[in-house]
Amino acid sequence: MSHKAFENVNRYFGRAAKVLQLTAQESMLLSTPARELRVECNVRMDDGTVETFIGFRVQHDNSRGPYKGGLRFHPTVDIDDVRALASLMTWKTAVVGIPFGGAKGGIAVDPQKLSQLELERLTRKFTQGIRELIGDMLDIPAPDVNTNAQVMAWLMDEYSKFYGFRPGVVTGKPVELFGSKGRDEATGRGVAIAIEEYLKTEQRGIAGTTFIVQGFGNVGSHAARILHEQGGIVVGIGDHTGSFYDPAGIDVPRALAHAREKRSLAGFEGLSSASDALLTQPCDVLVPAALGDVITPEVARALACKLVVEGANGPTTPEADEILQGRGIPVIPDIYANAGGVTVSYFEWAQNIQQFAWEYERVRDELDKVMRRSFAELAATAKKHRVDLRTAAFTMAIERVKLASQLRGY
């Protein structure tokens, strides 16, 4: 995300606010974060020195339920970034109709440069810094960029030292520690369902359709796997170490095995590397599933796809979004397309609260229902207001949050 991240989200918000004819006062109330916390994390490094890392937690809106949102470890994390992502979470949970609000957290750190022990100390220190503001009925963190089930396990453990057994304080935990089956693949599976629902409107299916998936982390790798399993032809994949394009189709299971073993796609053999050019190679469906702001106006003008599906948060800048609209390339927006993760986080939280674990099939079926129902509502909203899918998603979400706020009495 860029330094204009919050401004970008609010531009999309503004478009929807016009559709809903919100007053300036309503717009202000609905777009302003409720609370922002900055935490100084002093961590003893393995060599005995002490380093300071700055972390943030922004709680945007909780009128529809407890605050909910990921925790990212990335060198570029700043307050503006976290503010934008917290706001996106408010709209995302509302789009898929799950009873949460929006929050986000982040620490400005390159986790690649820390040992496992240093990472654990940092996570625990950050948890101590935010512990009074989080809880299973207050604010529930989850994994995001560069964080995983292990980081969530440390967070839960640190929190439990102060408050006892509260596994619902965080989602995306290991299955062995009260996590949910199907959580790791949930965002990628949600992306695949979103694609399938959209293609149905054009009387097509995933089988035989060509895909480029940019980003091969949690979201991209599962999306590529599921699309491949359903007969889709994945012609391009890439991560921060390199990109690969093959119009005949990539051997996805082999790429997955390579990424599992080497922890990245670096050195994945037999394919030409086309890192910068990956997004603009020809395909039917482009799935940006890495970081934000990768589809700039220059990239938008050069895209050779027929549909963009946002697996990442904020991958398209507002200027690029307008270019894509002008070119007639539809975009399935992040606040719907990647909401599979937070949906299964909700299922995990529900299981923790009930202290009853669901089977994988049930998780998949429930996710399926939520994603398909939400797409139908999204398509209906777009048709009703004669707007693009992103504006429709924001319109739907803002309307739901506004109603909840009004019913509570602002």
Sequence and secondary structure as in RCSB ss.txt:
>XXXX:A:sequence
MSHKAFENVNRYFGRAAKVLQLTAQESMLLSTPARELRVECNVRMDDGTVETFIGFRVQHDNSRGPYKGGLRFHP
TVDIDDVRALASLMTWKTAVVGIPFGGAKGGIAVDPQKLSQLELERLTRKFTQGIRELIGDMLDIPAPDVNTNAQ
VMAWLMDEYSKFYGFRPGVVTGKPVELFGSKGRDEATGRGVAIAIEEYLKTEQRGIAGTTFIVQGFGNVGSHAAR
ILHEQGGIVVGIGDHTGSFYDPAGIDVPRALAHAREKRSLAGFEGLSSASDALLTQPCDVLVPAALGDVITPEVA
RALACKLVVEGANGPTTPEADEILQGRGIPVIPDIYANAGGVTVSYFEWAQNIQQFAWEYERVRDELDKVMRRSF
AELAATAKKHRVDLRTAAFTMAIERVKLASQLRGY
>XXXX:A:secstr
  TTHHHHHHHHHHHHHHHHT  HHHHHHHHS SEEEEEEEEEE TTS EEEEEEEEEEEE TTSSEEEEEEE T
T  HHHHHHHHHHHHHHHHHTT S  EEEEEE   GGGS HHHHHHHHHHHHHHHGGG BTTTEEEEE TT  HH
HHHHHHHHHHHHHSS GGGSSS  GGGT  TT TTHHHHHHHHHHHHHHHHTT  STT EEEEE  SHHHHHHHH
HHHHTT EEEEEEETTEEEE TT   HHHHHHHHHHHSSSTT TTS B TTTGGGS  SEEEE SSSS B HHHH
HH   SEEE  SSS B HHHHHHHHHHT  EE HHHHTTHHHHHHHHHHHHHHHT    HHHHHHHHHHHHHHHH
HHHHHHHHHHT  HHHHHHHHHHHHHHHHHHHHT 
